[in-house]
Amino acid sequence: MTWKKYTHLEPFGVDLVGCSGGGGGVPEPPGMICNAYSGDTNCDTSLPILCVKYDDSPQPTIPVTWNYSFGWNRGHIRLTSSVRGSVFRDLSEVNEFCGVIFGNGWRTATFHDGGGGWNYYSYGNISSDKRFWVHVNDQDANCWNR
């Protein structure tokens, strides 16, 4: 499954990432499909992986309404270089990929990292020019589950 970056809130160093496929409330641009239930992108497509490192970062005092669909992930996000989703056999390989690139404590970001689903805010300033792979831990929407 893939997500995208929607915005960066510069004064806070925070990005909003996610998708609106089922409850996020942020409209997807035309042609951008998000499917958290069965996946939305061919697994042979090369895209970055969204990686996360939790450090219990405090929730910033940004002017947003925090809820299930717009949560706080308590950490930082970064993107890997582009890679085909089909090269991984399981989640542990994707997590290892994040760890090798960014270091100890980094792992694959998941759909529910913000405490709910669909979207979340995190410290970071990742690229917004393409979608990226994320993991859905309660659905069969991941290339590495197939």
DSSP file (Angstrom, degrees, kcal/mol; ACC not computed):
  #  RESIDUE AA STRUCTURE BP1 BP2  ACC     N-H-->O    O-->H-N    N-H-->O    O-->H-N    TCO  KAPPA ALPHA  PHI   PSI    X-CA   Y-CA   Z-CA
    1    1 A M              0   0    0      0, 0.0   133,-2.2     0, 0.0     2,-0.3   0.000 360.0 360.0 360.0 149.3    0.0    0.0    0.0
    2    2 A T  E     -A  133   0A   0    131,-0.2     2,-0.2    31,-0.2   131,-0.2  -0.888 360.0-177.3-122.1 151.5    1.2    3.5   -0.7
    3    3 A W  E     -A  132   0A   0    129,-2.3   129,-2.1    -2,-0.3     2,-0.3  -0.690  11.5-147.6-124.9-179.2    0.8    6.9    1.0
    4    4 A K  E     -C   18   0B   0     14,-1.9    14,-2.2    -2,-0.2     2,-0.5  -0.950  24.2-102.4-145.2 166.3    1.9   10.4    0.2
    5    5 A K  E     -C   17   0B   0    125,-0.3    12,-0.2    -2,-0.3     3,-0.1  -0.812  30.1-176.8 -89.5 130.5    3.0   13.6    2.0
    6    6 A Y  E     -     0   0B   0     10,-3.2     2,-0.3    -2,-0.5    -1,-0.2   0.845  59.3 -17.4 -94.0 -42.7    0.3   16.2    2.1
    7    7 A T  E     -C   16   0B   0      9,-1.1     9,-2.4     2,-0.0     2,-0.4  -0.990  47.7-134.5-159.7 162.1    2.0   19.1    3.7
    8    8 A H  E     -C   15   0B   0     -2,-0.3     2,-1.1     7,-0.2     7,-0.2  -0.997  13.9-149.6-123.2 127.8    4.9   20.3    5.9
    9    9 A L  E >>> -C   14   0B   0      5,-3.6     3,-1.7    -2,-0.4     5,-1.4  -0.783  15.7-166.3 -97.8  91.8    4.2   22.6    8.8
   10   10 A E  G >45S+     0   0    0     -2,-1.1     3,-0.6     1,-0.3    -1,-0.2   0.824  78.7  57.2 -52.6 -46.8    7.5   24.5    8.7
   11   11 A P  G 345S+     0   0    0      0, 0.0    -1,-0.3     0, 0.0    -2,-0.0   0.775 119.0  33.9 -60.7 -21.1    7.3   26.3   12.1
   12   12 A F  G <45S-     0   0    0     -3,-1.7    -2,-0.2     2,-0.2     3,-0.1   0.542 102.1-125.1-108.9 -10.5    6.9   22.9   13.8
   13   13 A G  T <<5 +     0   0    0     -4,-1.2   111,-2.3    -3,-0.6     2,-0.4   0.836  64.7 139.7  67.9  33.6    9.1   20.7   11.6
   14   14 A V  E   < -CD   9 123B   0     -5,-1.4    -5,-3.6   109,-0.3     2,-0.3  -0.899  39.5-158.4-119.6 137.4    6.1   18.4   11.1
   15   15 A D  E     -CD   8 122B   0    107,-3.0   107,-2.0    -2,-0.4     2,-0.6  -0.841  12.3-141.8-106.0 148.7    4.8   16.5    8.0
   16   16 A L  E     +CD   7 121B   0     -9,-2.4   -10,-3.2    -2,-0.3    -9,-1.1  -0.971  30.3 174.6-104.8 120.4    1.3   15.2    7.4
   17   17 A V  E     +CD   5 120B   0    103,-2.5   103,-2.5    -2,-0.6     2,-0.3  -0.880  22.6  78.2-122.3 156.0    1.4   11.8    5.6
   18   18 A G  E     -CD   4 119B   0    -14,-2.2   -14,-1.9    -2,-0.3     2,-0.3  -0.992  60.2 -91.2 152.4-156.7   -1.3    9.4    4.7
   19   19 A C        -     0   0    0     99,-2.7     3,-0.2    -2,-0.3     4,-0.1  -0.973  11.8-139.6-154.9 160.5   -4.1    8.7    2.3
   20   20 A S        +     0   0    0     -2,-0.3     5,-0.4     1,-0.2     3,-0.2   0.238  59.4 123.9-109.0  14.4   -7.8    9.4    2.2
   21   21 A G  S    S+     0   0    0      1,-0.2    -1,-0.2    97,-0.1    13,-0.0   0.647  90.0   0.9 -55.7 -20.4   -9.0    6.0    0.8
   22   22 A G  S    S-     0   0    0     -3,-0.2    -1,-0.2    13,-0.0    -2,-0.1   0.450 138.5 -15.4-149.9   1.4  -11.4    5.3    3.5
   23   23 A G  S    S+     0   0    0     -3,-0.2    -2,-0.1    -4,-0.1    -3,-0.1   0.435  87.4 110.8 171.7   6.9  -11.7    7.9    6.2
   24   24 A G        -     0   0    0      2,-0.1    -4,-0.1    94,-0.1    -3,-0.1   0.785  64.3-142.1 -75.1 -25.9   -8.9   10.4    6.2
   25   25 A G        +     0   0    0     -5,-0.4    -5,-0.1     1,-0.2    -1,-0.1   0.422  65.6 114.1  80.6  -3.7  -10.9   13.3    5.0
   26   26 A V  S    S-     0   0    0     -7,-0.1    -1,-0.2     0, 0.0    -2,-0.1  -0.905  70.6-123.8-100.6 120.3   -8.1   14.6    2.8
   27   27 A P        -     0   0    0      0, 0.0    -6,-0.1     0, 0.0     0, 0.0  -0.383  19.8-129.1 -67.3 136.9   -9.1   14.5   -0.9
   28   28 A E        -     0   0    0     -8,-0.1     3,-0.1    -2,-0.1    -9,-0.0  -0.595  27.4-108.4 -78.1 143.3   -6.7   12.5   -3.1
   29   29 A P    >   -     0   0    0      0, 0.0     3,-2.2     0, 0.0    -1,-0.1  -0.338  54.8 -74.5 -63.3 155.5   -5.5   14.2   -6.3
   30   30 A P  T 3  S+     0   0    0      0, 0.0     3,-0.1     0, 0.0     0, 0.0  -0.246 121.8  18.1 -53.1 136.8   -7.1   12.8   -9.5
   31   31 A G  T 3  S+     0   0    0      1,-0.2     2,-0.8    -3,-0.1    -3,-0.0   0.361  94.0 117.4  82.9  -5.0   -5.5    9.5  -10.4
   32   32 A M    <   -     0   0    0     -3,-2.2     2,-0.4     2,-0.0    -1,-0.2  -0.846  45.1-172.3 -99.2 108.1   -4.1    8.9   -6.9
   33   33 A I        -     0   0    0     -2,-0.8     2,-0.4     7,-0.2   -31,-0.2  -0.806  10.1-168.3-104.4 139.6   -5.7    5.8   -5.5
   34   34 A C        +     0   0    0     -2,-0.4     2,-0.4   -33,-0.1   -31,-0.1  -0.993   8.9 173.4-125.8 125.1   -5.3    4.6   -1.9
   35   35 A N     >  +     0   0    0     -2,-0.4     4,-1.4   -33,-0.2     6,-0.1  -0.863  10.1 177.3-136.0 101.6   -6.5    1.1   -0.9
   36   36 A A  T  4 S+     0   0    0     -2,-0.4   105,-0.2     1,-0.2    -1,-0.1   0.481  80.3  55.7 -79.5  -2.7   -5.6    0.0    2.6
   37   37 A Y  T  4 S+     0   0    0      2,-0.1   103,-0.7   102,-0.1    -1,-0.2   0.792 128.4   3.1-102.2 -34.8   -7.5   -3.3    2.1
   38   38 A S  T  4 S-     0   0    0      1,-0.2    -2,-0.2   103,-0.2   103,-0.1   0.329 107.7 -98.4-134.7   6.9   -6.0   -4.9   -1.0
   39   39 A G     <  -     0   0    0     -4,-1.4    -1,-0.2     1,-0.1    -2,-0.1  -0.066  18.6-135.9  91.2 163.3   -3.2   -2.5   -2.0
   40   40 A D  S    S+     0   0    0    101,-0.3     2,-0.4     1,-0.2    -7,-0.2   0.399  73.6  60.8-137.2  -1.5   -3.1    0.2   -4.6
   41   41 A T  S    S-     0   0    0     -6,-0.1    -1,-0.2     4,-0.0     2,-0.1  -0.991  84.8-101.6-138.8 139.5    0.2   -0.1   -6.5
   42   42 A N    >   -     0   0    0     -2,-0.4     3,-2.0     1,-0.2    43,-0.3  -0.366  32.6-131.3 -57.6 131.8    1.8   -2.8   -8.7
   43   43 A C  T 3  S+     0   0    0      1,-0.3    43,-2.2    42,-0.1    42,-0.4   0.633 103.8  63.7 -66.8 -14.7    4.4   -4.5   -6.5
   44   44 A D  T 3  S+     0   0    0     41,-0.2    -1,-0.3    40,-0.2     2,-0.3   0.398  79.3 109.8 -88.4   3.5    7.0   -4.2   -9.3
   45   45 A T  S <  S-     0   0    0     -3,-2.0    40,-1.1    38,-0.1     2,-0.7  -0.596  70.7-129.5 -76.8 137.1    6.8   -0.4   -9.0
   46   46 A S  E     +H   84   0C   0     -2,-0.3    38,-0.3    38,-0.2    36,-0.1  -0.814  44.7 147.9 -92.7 116.8    9.9    1.3   -7.5
   47   47 A L  E     -H   83   0C   0     36,-2.0    36,-2.3    -2,-0.7    85,-0.2  -0.952  48.5 -96.6-139.7 157.5    9.0    3.7   -4.7
   48   48 A P        -     0   0    0      0, 0.0    85,-3.0     0, 0.0     2,-0.4  -0.314  35.7-124.0 -67.5 161.0   10.7    4.8   -1.5
   49   49 A I  B     -b  133   0A   0     32,-0.4    31,-1.8    83,-0.2     2,-0.6  -0.915  17.8-128.3-104.5 134.8    9.7    3.2    1.8
   50   50 A L  E     -E   79   0B   0     83,-2.6    59,-3.1    -2,-0.4     2,-0.3  -0.744  31.1-168.6 -81.9 121.8    8.5    5.4    4.6
   51   51 A C  E     -EF  78 108B   0     27,-3.1    27,-2.0    -2,-0.6     2,-0.3  -0.833   3.2-161.4-113.1 151.6   10.6    4.6    7.7
   52   52 A V  E     -EF  77 107B   0     55,-3.2    55,-2.2    -2,-0.3     2,-0.4  -0.962  11.8-163.5-133.7 146.8    9.9    5.7   11.3
   53   53 A K  E     -E   76   0B   0     23,-2.2    23,-2.2    -2,-0.3     2,-0.4  -0.969  17.3-147.2-130.1 118.0   11.8    6.0   14.5
   54   54 A Y  E     +E   75   0B   0     51,-0.5    21,-0.2    -2,-0.4    20,-0.1  -0.679  32.8 154.3 -84.1 132.3    9.9    6.3   17.7
   55   55 A D        -     0   0    0     19,-1.8    20,-0.2    -2,-0.4    -1,-0.1   0.103  65.8-104.9-139.2  19.6   11.5    8.4   20.4
   56   56 A D        -     0   0    0     18,-1.1    19,-0.2    17,-0.2    18,-0.1   0.855  50.9-171.7  55.3  38.4    8.3    9.4   22.3
   57   57 A S        -     0   0    0     17,-1.4    -1,-0.2     1,-0.1    17,-0.1  -0.374  28.5-106.9 -57.6 134.7    8.6   12.9   20.8
   58   58 A P        -     0   0    0      0, 0.0    -1,-0.1     0, 0.0    17,-0.0  -0.346  35.7-100.1 -66.8 146.8    6.0   15.2   22.4
   59   59 A Q        -     0   0    0      1,-0.1    13,-0.0    -3,-0.1    63,-0.0  -0.496  42.6-124.0 -65.5 125.3    3.0   16.1   20.4
   60   60 A P        -     0   0    0      0, 0.0     2,-1.4     0, 0.0    -1,-0.1  -0.279  17.8-113.0 -70.6 160.5    3.5   19.7   19.0
   61   61 A T        +     0   0    0      2,-0.1    -2,-0.0   -49,-0.0     0, 0.0  -0.412  59.6 153.8 -91.1  60.0    1.0   22.4   19.8
   62   62 A I        -     0   0    0     -2,-1.4     2,-2.2     1,-0.1    -3,-0.0  -0.599  56.4-106.7 -87.7 151.8   -0.1   22.7   16.1
   63   63 A P  S    S+     0   0    0      0, 0.0     2,-0.3     0, 0.0    -1,-0.1  -0.447  76.8 115.6 -81.0  72.3   -3.6   24.0   15.3
   64   64 A V        -     0   0    0     -2,-2.2     2,-0.8     6,-0.0     6,-0.0  -0.898  69.7-112.0-131.7 162.6   -5.1   20.7   14.2
   65   65 A T        -     0   0    0     -2,-0.3     2,-0.3     6,-0.0     5,-0.0  -0.876  33.5-146.1 -95.7 111.8   -7.9   18.5   15.5
   66   66 A W        +     0   0    0     -2,-0.8     2,-0.3     3,-0.1     5,-0.2  -0.624  38.9 134.3 -79.1 132.1   -6.4   15.3   16.7
   67   67 A N  B >   -I   70   0D   0      3,-1.8     3,-0.9    -2,-0.3    49,-0.1  -0.900  69.6 -67.5-159.4-173.3   -8.5   12.2   16.1
   68   68 A Y  T 3  S+     0   0    0     -2,-0.3    49,-2.3     1,-0.3     3,-0.3   0.873 131.8  41.1 -54.0 -41.6   -8.5    8.6   14.8
   69   69 A S  T 3  S+     0   0    0      1,-0.2     2,-0.3    47,-0.2    50,-0.3   0.575 121.0  42.1 -88.0 -10.0   -7.8    9.7   11.3
   70   70 A F  B <  S+I   67   0D   0     -3,-0.9    -3,-1.8    48,-0.1    -1,-0.2  -0.734  82.2 152.4-137.6  86.3   -5.3   12.4   12.1
   71   71 A G  E     - g   0 120B   0     48,-1.3    50,-2.9    -2,-0.3     2,-0.4  -0.325  44.2-108.2-107.6-173.5   -2.9   11.2   14.9
   72   72 A W  E     - g   0 121B   0     42,-0.8    50,-0.2    48,-0.2   -13,-0.1  -0.976  15.0-156.8-119.6 130.4    0.6   11.8   16.2
   73   73 A N  E     -     0   0B   0     48,-2.1   -17,-0.2    -2,-0.4     3,-0.1   0.468  29.3-130.1 -92.5   0.8    3.2    9.1   15.6
   74   74 A R  E    S+     0   0B   0      1,-0.2   -19,-1.8    47,-0.2   -17,-1.4   0.788  76.3  40.8  62.3  30.9    5.5   10.1   18.5
   75   75 A G  E    S-E   54   0B   0    -21,-0.2    48,-2.1   -19,-0.2     2,-0.3  -0.815  87.1 -63.1-168.4-150.2    8.7   10.1   16.4
   76   76 A H  E     -Eg  53 123B   0    -23,-2.2   -23,-2.2    -2,-0.2     2,-0.3  -0.874  30.9-150.2-125.7 153.3   10.4   10.9   13.1
   77   77 A I  E     +E   52   0B   0     46,-2.1    48,-0.4    -2,-0.3     2,-0.3  -0.928  15.0 171.4-125.1 151.9   10.0    9.8    9.5
   78   78 A R  E     -E   51   0B   0    -27,-2.0   -27,-3.1    -2,-0.3     2,-0.4  -0.965  25.0-125.2-149.1 160.1   12.4    9.4    6.6
   79   79 A L  E     -E   50   0B   0     -2,-0.3   -29,-0.2   -29,-0.2     2,-0.1  -0.896  15.1-144.7-111.5 140.5   12.3    8.0    3.1
   80   80 A T        -     0   0    0    -31,-1.8     3,-0.1    -2,-0.4     2,-0.1  -0.271  39.9 -82.9 -80.6 178.5   14.6    5.4    1.6
   81   81 A S        -     0   0    0      1,-0.1   -32,-0.4   -33,-0.1    -1,-0.2  -0.351  67.9 -72.6 -70.7 168.1   15.6    5.4   -2.1
   82   82 A S        +     0   0    0    -34,-0.2     2,-0.3   -36,-0.1    -1,-0.1  -0.392  60.1 168.4 -69.5 141.0   13.2    3.8   -4.4
   83   83 A V  E     -H   47   0C   0    -36,-2.3   -36,-2.0   -38,-0.1     2,-0.2  -0.990  40.0-101.8-150.8 146.0   12.8    0.0   -4.4
   84   84 A R  E >   -H   46   0C   0     -2,-0.3     3,-1.4   -38,-0.3     4,-0.2  -0.527  24.1-139.3 -69.4 134.1   10.4   -2.5   -5.8
   85   85 A G  G >  S+     0   0    0    -40,-1.1     3,-1.1   -42,-0.4   -41,-0.2   0.767  98.6  67.5 -63.2 -25.3    7.9   -3.7   -3.2
   86   86 A S  G 3  S+     0   0    0    -43,-2.2    -1,-0.3     1,-0.2   -42,-0.1   0.567  80.8  75.6 -74.7  -9.2    8.3   -7.2   -4.7
   87   87 A V  G <  S+     0   0    0     -3,-1.4     2,-0.4   -44,-0.2    -1,-0.2   0.676  83.2  79.1 -77.8 -14.5   11.9   -7.6   -3.6
   88   88 A F    <   -     0   0    0     -3,-1.1     3,-0.1    -4,-0.2     4,-0.0  -0.760  58.6-164.9 -98.3 139.5   10.9   -8.2    0.1
   89   89 A R  S    S-     0   0    0     -2,-0.4     2,-0.3     1,-0.2    -1,-0.1   0.749  72.0  -8.4 -90.3 -27.1    9.6  -11.6    1.3
   90   90 A D  S >> S-     0   0    0     56,-0.1     4,-1.3     1,-0.1     3,-0.9  -0.961  78.2 -87.4-160.4 174.1    8.1  -10.3    4.6
   91   91 A L  H 3> S+     0   0    0     -2,-0.3     4,-2.8     1,-0.3     5,-0.2   0.834 117.7  63.2 -60.6 -35.3    7.9   -7.4    7.0
   92   92 A S  H 3> S+     0   0    0      1,-0.2     4,-2.2     2,-0.2    -1,-0.3   0.865 102.3  51.1 -61.2 -34.1   11.1   -8.3    8.8
   93   93 A E  H <> S+     0   0    0     -3,-0.9     4,-1.9     2,-0.2    -1,-0.2   0.887 110.8  47.9 -69.0 -38.1   13.1   -7.7    5.6
   94   94 A V  H  X S+     0   0    0     -4,-1.3     4,-2.0     2,-0.2    -2,-0.2   0.916 112.1  49.6 -68.2 -42.6   11.5   -4.3    5.0
   95   95 A N  H  X S+     0   0    0     -4,-2.8     4,-2.3     1,-0.2    -2,-0.2   0.913 110.1  51.0 -60.4 -42.8   12.2   -3.3    8.6
   96   96 A E  H  X S+     0   0    0     -4,-2.2     4,-2.8    -5,-0.2    -1,-0.2   0.892 105.8  56.2 -61.6 -39.5   15.8   -4.5    8.2
   97   97 A F  H  X S+     0   0    0     -4,-1.9     4,-1.9     1,-0.2    -1,-0.2   0.921 108.7  46.6 -58.2 -46.8   16.1   -2.4    5.1
   98   98 A C  H  X S+     0   0    0     -4,-2.0     4,-2.8     1,-0.2     5,-0.4   0.920 113.2  49.8 -61.5 -43.8   15.1    0.7    7.0
   99   99 A G  H  X S+     0   0    0     -4,-2.3     4,-2.1     1,-0.2    -2,-0.2   0.878 109.1  50.7 -64.2 -39.9   17.5   -0.1    9.8
  100  100 A V  H  < S+     0   0    0     -4,-2.8    -1,-0.2     1,-0.2    -2,-0.2   0.900 116.9  40.8 -64.8 -40.3   20.4   -0.7    7.5
  101  101 A I  H  < S+     0   0    0     -4,-1.9    -2,-0.2    -5,-0.2    -1,-0.2   0.926 131.6  20.4 -75.6 -45.6   19.9    2.7    5.8
  102  102 A F  H  < S-     0   0    0     -4,-2.8    -3,-0.2     1,-0.3     2,-0.2   0.608 106.4-118.1-107.0 -14.2   19.0    4.9    8.8
  103  103 A G    ><  -     0   0    0     -4,-2.1     3,-1.6    -5,-0.4    -1,-0.3  -0.513  56.1  -6.5 110.6-177.4   20.4    3.0   11.8
  104  104 A N  T 3  S+     0   0    0      1,-0.2     3,-0.1    -2,-0.2    -4,-0.0  -0.240 122.0  21.7 -58.1 135.3   19.3    1.4   15.0
  105  105 A G  T 3  S+     0   0    0      1,-0.3   -51,-0.5   -52,-0.0     2,-0.3   0.271  89.4 122.0  92.9 -10.7   15.6    1.9   15.9
  106  106 A W    <   +     0   0    0     -3,-1.6    -1,-0.3   -53,-0.1     2,-0.3  -0.686  31.9 158.6 -87.5 139.5   14.3    2.7   12.4
  107  107 A R  E     -F   52   0B   0    -55,-2.2   -55,-3.2    -2,-0.3     2,-0.2  -0.899  47.1 -65.7-147.2 174.6   11.6    0.4   10.9
  108  108 A T  E     -F   51   0B   0     -2,-0.3   -57,-0.3   -57,-0.2     2,-0.1  -0.439  53.1-119.7 -66.5 134.3    8.9    0.5    8.3
  109  109 A A        -     0   0    0    -59,-3.1    26,-2.5    24,-0.2     2,-0.3  -0.471  30.8-149.6 -72.4 147.5    6.1    2.9    9.0
  110  110 A T  B >   -j  135   0E   0     24,-0.2     3,-1.6    -2,-0.1    26,-0.2  -0.818  25.4-111.6-120.8 161.7    2.6    1.4    9.3
  111  111 A F  T 3  S+     0   0    0     24,-2.6     3,-0.3    -2,-0.3     7,-0.2   0.785 117.1  44.5 -54.3 -34.4   -0.9    2.5    8.6
  112  112 A H  T >  S+     0   0    0     23,-0.3     3,-2.0     1,-0.2    -1,-0.3   0.254  75.6 110.4-102.0  11.6   -1.7    2.7   12.4
  113  113 A D  T <  S+     0   0    0     -3,-1.6    -1,-0.2     1,-0.3    -2,-0.1   0.733  73.1  61.3 -61.9 -22.2    1.4    4.4   13.7
  114  114 A G  T 3  S-     0   0    0     -3,-0.3   -42,-0.8    -4,-0.2    -1,-0.3   0.339 124.3 -98.8 -86.8   8.7   -0.5    7.6   14.5
  115  115 A G  S <  S+     0   0    0     -3,-2.0    -2,-0.1     1,-0.3    -3,-0.1   0.302 106.1  28.2  93.6 -10.0   -2.7    5.7   17.0
  116  116 A G  S    S-     0   0    0     -5,-0.2    -1,-0.3     3,-0.2     2,-0.3  -0.008  96.8 -89.9-140.3-110.4   -5.6    5.3   14.5
  117  117 A G  S    S+     0   0    0    -49,-2.3     2,-1.2     2,-0.2    -5,-0.1  -0.984  79.8  43.0-169.1 170.5   -5.4    5.1   10.8
  118  118 A W  S    S+     0   0    0     -2,-0.3   -99,-2.7    -7,-0.2     2,-0.3  -0.302 108.7  12.6  81.5 -46.2   -5.3    6.9    7.4
  119  119 A N  E     +D   18   0B   0     -2,-1.2   -48,-1.3   -50,-0.3     2,-0.3  -0.988  59.6 176.0-152.9 155.1   -3.1    9.9    8.2
  120  120 A Y  E     -Dg  17  71B   0   -103,-2.5  -103,-2.5    -2,-0.3     2,-0.3  -0.981  26.1-121.0-159.4 161.4   -0.7   11.1   10.9
  121  121 A Y  E     +Dg  16  72B   0    -50,-2.9   -48,-2.1    -2,-0.3     2,-0.3  -0.744  35.3 165.8 -97.5 147.7    1.7   13.9   11.7
  122  122 A S  E     -D   15   0B   0   -107,-2.0  -107,-3.0    -2,-0.3     2,-0.2  -0.986  43.1 -92.4-155.8 154.1    5.3   13.3   12.4
  123  123 A Y  E    S+Dg  14  76B   0    -48,-2.1   -46,-2.1    -2,-0.3  -109,-0.3  -0.540  80.6  80.3 -67.1 137.6    8.6   15.2   12.7
  124  124 A G        -     0   0    0   -111,-2.3   -46,-0.1    -2,-0.2    -2,-0.1  -0.823  64.9-128.7 150.3 173.2   10.3   15.2    9.4
  125  125 A N        +     0   0    0    -48,-0.4     3,-0.1    -2,-0.2  -117,-0.1  -0.464  39.9 172.5-151.6  71.1   10.4   17.0    6.0
  126  126 A I        -     0   0    0      1,-0.2    -2,-0.0   -48,-0.1   -48,-0.0  -0.282  41.2 -81.5 -81.5 166.9   10.3   14.2    3.4
  127  127 A S        -     0   0    0      1,-0.1  -122,-0.2    -2,-0.0    -1,-0.2  -0.332  30.0-162.9 -64.9 146.7    9.9   14.6   -0.3
  128  128 A S        +     0   0    0      1,-0.1    -1,-0.1  -124,-0.1     3,-0.0   0.195  65.9  95.4-114.2  14.8    6.4   15.2   -1.6
  129  129 A D  S    S+     0   0    0      1,-0.1     2,-0.3     2,-0.0    -1,-0.1   0.583  90.1  17.8 -87.6  -8.0    7.1   14.3   -5.3
  130  130 A K  S    S-     0   0    0     -3,-0.1  -125,-0.3  -125,-0.0    -1,-0.1  -0.990  78.7-100.3-154.4 162.3    6.0   10.7   -5.2
  131  131 A R        -     0   0    0     -2,-0.3     2,-0.3  -127,-0.1  -127,-0.2  -0.255  37.8-151.9 -73.4 169.7    4.1    8.1   -3.2
  132  132 A F  E     -A    3   0A   0   -129,-2.1  -129,-2.3   -85,-0.2   -83,-0.2  -0.982  18.9 -97.1-147.0 156.2    5.9    5.7   -0.9
  133  133 A W  E     +Ab   2  49A   0    -85,-3.0   -83,-2.6    -2,-0.3     2,-0.3  -0.498  39.9 172.8 -73.4 138.4    5.4    2.2    0.5
  134  134 A V        -     0   0    0   -133,-2.2     2,-0.4    -2,-0.2   -24,-0.2  -0.912  29.6-113.3-134.1 165.9    3.9    1.7    4.0
  135  135 A H  B     -j  110   0E   0    -26,-2.5   -24,-2.6    -2,-0.3     2,-0.6  -0.840  13.4-157.7-104.8 137.4    2.8   -1.4    5.9
  136  136 A V    >   -     0   0    0     -2,-0.4     3,-0.7   -26,-0.2     5,-0.3  -0.960   7.6-166.8-110.2 113.4   -0.7   -2.3    6.8
  137  137 A N  T 3  S+     0   0    0     -2,-0.6    -1,-0.1     1,-0.2   -27,-0.0   0.542  81.6  40.8 -84.3  -5.7   -0.6   -4.7    9.7
  138  138 A D  T 3  S+     0   0    0      3,-0.0     2,-0.3     0, 0.0    -1,-0.2   0.210 110.0  55.7-125.8  17.9   -4.2   -5.9    9.7
  139  139 A Q  S <  S-     0   0    0     -3,-0.7     2,-0.7  -101,-0.0     3,-0.3  -0.915  81.3-114.0-140.3 166.7   -4.9   -6.2    6.0
  140  140 A D  S    S+     0   0    0   -103,-0.7  -103,-0.1    -2,-0.3    -3,-0.1  -0.430  78.4 113.2 -97.8  57.0   -3.5   -8.0    3.0
  141  141 A A        +     0   0    0     -2,-0.7     2,-0.4    -5,-0.3  -101,-0.3   0.250  47.9  99.5-111.0  10.6   -2.4   -4.8    1.2
  142  142 A N    >   -     0   0    0     -3,-0.3     3,-1.7    -6,-0.2     4,-0.3  -0.815  67.0-140.3-106.6 138.6    1.4   -5.3    1.3
  143  143 A C  G >  S+     0   0    0     -2,-0.4     3,-1.2     1,-0.3    -1,-0.1   0.854 105.0  58.2 -58.6 -34.5    3.6   -6.6   -1.5
  144  144 A W  G 3  S+     0   0    0      1,-0.2    -1,-0.3     2,-0.1   -53,-0.2   0.386  97.2  62.0 -82.5   4.9    5.6   -8.6    1.1
  145  145 A N  G <         0   0    0     -3,-1.7    -1,-0.2   -55,-0.1    -2,-0.2   0.479 360.0 360.0 -97.0  -7.0    2.5  -10.5    2.2
  146  146 A R    <         0   0    0     -3,-1.2    -2,-0.1    -4,-0.3    -1,-0.1   0.438 360.0 360.0 -95.8 360.0    1.9  -12.1   -1.2
